[in-house]
Amino acid sequence: MRSDLILKLGEDTNRKLHLVEIQDPQLHEYFHSIAELDRQIFNAQKSLESLDQKSSTT
């Protein structure tokens, strides 16, 4: 229950930062750090999927 509320708080804050409803330098720093991590995770996942496709065709 607590973790669900914390997750919801983070999601709502993230949305408000994106829509510029909140202007807080520290929160924007967190937002940019999370966005960079998301890009790294996305790229790693694409690489893994590519490797998986290559291994299934051989």
Phi and psi in radians as a Rosetta constraint file:
Dihedral C 1 N 2 CA 2 C 2 CIRCULARHARMONIC -1.101 0.35
Dihedral N 2 CA 2 C 2 N 3 CIRCULARHARMONIC -0.775 0.35
Dihedral C 2 N 3 CA 3 C 3 CIRCULARHARMONIC -1.141 0.35
Dihedral N 3 CA 3 C 3 N 4 CIRCULARHARMONIC -0.590 0.35
Dihedral C 3 N 4 CA 4 C 4 CIRCULARHARMONIC -1.130 0.35
Dihedral N 4 CA 4 C 4 N 5 CIRCULARHARMONIC -0.724 0.35
Dihedral C 4 N 5 CA 5 C 5 CIRCULARHARMONIC -1.159 0.35
Dihedral N 5 CA 5 C 5 N 6 CIRCULARHARMONIC -0.699 0.35
Dihedral C 5 N 6 CA 6 C 6 CIRCULARHARMONIC -1.133 0.35
Dihedral N 6 CA 6 C 6 N 7 CIRCULARHARMONIC -0.720 0.35
Dihedral C 6 N 7 CA 7 C 7 CIRCULARHARMONIC -1.083 0.35
Dihedral N 7 CA 7 C 7 N 8 CIRCULARHARMONIC -0.783 0.35
Dihedral C 7 N 8 CA 8 C 8 CIRCULARHARMONIC -1.089 0.35
Dihedral N 8 CA 8 C 8 N 9 CIRCULARHARMONIC -0.741 0.35
Dihedral C 8 N 9 CA 9 C 9 CIRCULARHARMONIC -1.020 0.35
Dihedral N 9 CA 9 C 9 N 10 CIRCULARHARMONIC -0.794 0.35
Dihedral C 9 N 10 CA 10 C 10 CIRCULARHARMONIC -1.113 0.35
Dihedral N 10 CA 10 C 10 N 11 CIRCULARHARMONIC -0.749 0.35
Dihedral C 10 N 11 CA 11 C 11 CIRCULARHARMONIC -1.113 0.35
Dihedral N 11 CA 11 C 11 N 12 CIRCULARHARMONIC -0.767 0.35
Dihedral C 11 N 12 CA 12 C 12 CIRCULARHARMONIC -1.136 0.35
Dihedral N 12 CA 12 C 12 N 13 CIRCULARHARMONIC -0.726 0.35
Dihedral C 12 N 13 CA 13 C 13 CIRCULARHARMONIC -1.113 0.35
Dihedral N 13 CA 13 C 13 N 14 CIRCULARHARMONIC -0.756 0.35
Dihedral C 13 N 14 CA 14 C 14 CIRCULARHARMONIC -1.038 0.35
Dihedral N 14 CA 14 C 14 N 15 CIRCULARHARMONIC -0.784 0.35
Dihedral C 14 N 15 CA 15 C 15 CIRCULARHARMONIC -1.089 0.35
Dihedral N 15 CA 15 C 15 N 16 CIRCULARHARMONIC -0.769 0.35
Dihedral C 15 N 16 CA 16 C 16 CIRCULARHARMONIC -1.167 0.35
Dihedral N 16 CA 16 C 16 N 17 CIRCULARHARMONIC -0.610 0.35
Dihedral C 16 N 17 CA 17 C 17 CIRCULARHARMONIC -1.128 0.35
Dihedral N 17 CA 17 C 17 N 18 CIRCULARHARMONIC -0.769 0.35
Dihedral C 17 N 18 CA 18 C 18 CIRCULARHARMONIC -1.087 0.35
Dihedral N 18 CA 18 C 18 N 19 CIRCULARHARMONIC -0.659 0.35
Dihedral C 18 N 19 CA 19 C 19 CIRCULARHARMONIC -1.515 0.35
Dihedral N 19 CA 19 C 19 N 20 CIRCULARHARMONIC 0.061 0.35
Dihedral C 19 N 20 CA 20 C 20 CIRCULARHARMONIC 1.034 0.35
Dihedral N 20 CA 20 C 20 N 21 CIRCULARHARMONIC 0.606 0.35
Dihedral C 20 N 21 CA 21 C 21 CIRCULARHARMONIC -1.477 0.35
Dihedral N 21 CA 21 C 21 N 22 CIRCULARHARMONIC -0.335 0.35
Dihedral C 21 N 22 CA 22 C 22 CIRCULARHARMONIC -2.161 0.35
Dihedral N 22 CA 22 C 22 N 23 CIRCULARHARMONIC 2.351 0.35
Dihedral C 22 N 23 CA 23 C 23 CIRCULARHARMONIC -2.187 0.35
Dihedral N 23 CA 23 C 23 N 24 CIRCULARHARMONIC 1.698 0.35
Dihedral C 23 N 24 CA 24 C 24 CIRCULARHARMONIC -2.434 0.35
Dihedral N 24 CA 24 C 24 N 25 CIRCULARHARMONIC 2.036 0.35
Dihedral C 24 N 25 CA 25 C 25 CIRCULARHARMONIC -0.976 0.35
Dihedral N 25 CA 25 C 25 N 26 CIRCULARHARMONIC -0.705 0.35
Dihedral C 25 N 26 CA 26 C 26 CIRCULARHARMONIC -1.167 0.35
Dihedral N 26 CA 26 C 26 N 27 CIRCULARHARMONIC -0.738 0.35
Dihedral C 26 N 27 CA 27 C 27 CIRCULARHARMONIC -1.144 0.35
Dihedral N 27 CA 27 C 27 N 28 CIRCULARHARMONIC -0.659 0.35
Dihedral C 27 N 28 CA 28 C 28 CIRCULARHARMONIC -1.117 0.35
Dihedral N 28 CA 28 C 28 N 29 CIRCULARHARMONIC -0.643 0.35
Dihedral C 28 N 29 CA 29 C 29 CIRCULARHARMONIC -1.091 0.35
Dihedral N 29 CA 29 C 29 N 30 CIRCULARHARMONIC -0.791 0.35
Dihedral C 29 N 30 CA 30 C 30 CIRCULARHARMONIC -1.062 0.35
Dihedral N 30 CA 30 C 30 N 31 CIRCULARHARMONIC -0.753 0.35
Dihedral C 30 N 31 CA 31 C 31 CIRCULARHARMONIC -1.007 0.35
Dihedral N 31 CA 31 C 31 N 32 CIRCULARHARMONIC -0.813 0.35
Dihedral C 31 N 32 CA 32 C 32 CIRCULARHARMONIC -1.181 0.35
Dihedral N 32 CA 32 C 32 N 33 CIRCULARHARMONIC -0.651 0.35
Dihedral C 32 N 33 CA 33 C 33 CIRCULARHARMONIC -1.125 0.35
Dihedral N 33 CA 33 C 33 N 34 CIRCULARHARMONIC -0.744 0.35
Dihedral C 33 N 34 CA 34 C 34 CIRCULARHARMONIC -1.148 0.35
Dihedral N 34 CA 34 C 34 N 35 CIRCULARHARMONIC -0.716 0.35
Dihedral C 34 N 35 CA 35 C 35 CIRCULARHARMONIC -1.066 0.35
Dihedral N 35 CA 35 C 35 N 36 CIRCULARHARMONIC -0.711 0.35
Dihedral C 35 N 36 CA 36 C 36 CIRCULARHARMONIC -1.133 0.35
Dihedral N 36 CA 36 C 36 N 37 CIRCULARHARMONIC -0.756 0.35
Dihedral C 36 N 37 CA 37 C 37 CIRCULARHARMONIC -1.085 0.35
Dihedral N 37 CA 37 C 37 N 38 CIRCULARHARMONIC -0.705 0.35
Dihedral C 37 N 38 CA 38 C 38 CIRCULARHARMONIC -1.056 0.35
Dihedral N 38 CA 38 C 38 N 39 CIRCULARHARMONIC -0.718 0.35
Dihedral C 38 N 39 CA 39 C 39 CIRCULARHARMONIC -1.097 0.35
Dihedral N 39 CA 39 C 39 N 40 CIRCULARHARMONIC -0.749 0.35
Dihedral C 39 N 40 CA 40 C 40 CIRCULARHARMONIC -1.117 0.35
Dihedral N 40 CA 40 C 40 N 41 CIRCULARHARMONIC -0.735 0.35
Dihedral C 40 N 41 CA 41 C 41 CIRCULARHARMONIC -1.123 0.35
Dihedral N 41 CA 41 C 41 N 42 CIRCULARHARMONIC -0.767 0.35
Dihedral C 41 N 42 CA 42 C 42 CIRCULARHARMONIC -1.044 0.35
Dihedral N 42 CA 42 C 42 N 43 CIRCULARHARMONIC -0.820 0.35
Dihedral C 42 N 43 CA 43 C 43 CIRCULARHARMONIC -1.131 0.35
Dihedral N 43 CA 43 C 43 N 44 CIRCULARHARMONIC -0.688 0.35
Dihedral C 43 N 44 CA 44 C 44 CIRCULARHARMONIC -1.135 0.35
Dihedral N 44 CA 44 C 44 N 45 CIRCULARHARMONIC -0.715 0.35
Dihedral C 44 N 45 CA 45 C 45 CIRCULARHARMONIC -1.119 0.35
Dihedral N 45 CA 45 C 45 N 46 CIRCULARHARMONIC -0.742 0.35
Dihedral C 45 N 46 CA 46 C 46 CIRCULARHARMONIC -1.075 0.35
Dihedral N 46 CA 46 C 46 N 47 CIRCULARHARMONIC -0.705 0.35
Dihedral C 46 N 47 CA 47 C 47 CIRCULARHARMONIC -1.105 0.35
Dihedral N 47 CA 47 C 47 N 48 CIRCULARHARMONIC -0.763 0.35
Dihedral C 47 N 48 CA 48 C 48 CIRCULARHARMONIC -1.109 0.35
Dihedral N 48 CA 48 C 48 N 49 CIRCULARHARMONIC -0.724 0.35
Dihedral C 48 N 49 CA 49 C 49 CIRCULARHARMONIC -1.114 0.35
Dihedral N 49 CA 49 C 49 N 50 CIRCULARHARMONIC -0.678 0.35
Dihedral C 49 N 50 CA 50 C 50 CIRCULARHARMONIC -1.127 0.35
Dihedral N 50 CA 50 C 50 N 51 CIRCULARHARMONIC -0.772 0.35
Dihedral C 50 N 51 CA 51 C 51 CIRCULARHARMONIC -1.107 0.35
Dihedral N 51 CA 51 C 51 N 52 CIRCULARHARMONIC -0.686 0.35
Dihedral C 51 N 52 CA 52 C 52 CIRCULARHARMONIC -1.121 0.35
Dihedral N 52 CA 52 C 52 N 53 CIRCULARHARMONIC -0.717 0.35
Dihedral C 52 N 53 CA 53 C 53 CIRCULARHARMONIC -1.155 0.35
Dihedral N 53 CA 53 C 53 N 54 CIRCULARHARMONIC -0.698 0.35
Dihedral C 53 N 54 CA 54 C 54 CIRCULARHARMONIC -1.132 0.35
Dihedral N 54 CA 54 C 54 N 55 CIRCULARHARMONIC -0.724 0.35
Dihedral C 54 N 55 CA 55 C 55 CIRCULARHARMONIC -1.257 0.35
Dihedral N 55 CA 55 C 55 N 56 CIRCULARHARMONIC -0.497 0.35
Dihedral C 55 N 56 CA 56 C 56 CIRCULARHARMONIC -1.370 0.35
Dihedral N 56 CA 56 C 56 N 57 CIRCULARHARMONIC -0.304 0.35
Dihedral C 56 N 57 CA 57 C 57 CIRCULARHARMONIC -1.614 0.35
Dihedral N 57 CA 57 C 57 N 58 CIRCULARHARMONIC -0.157 0.35
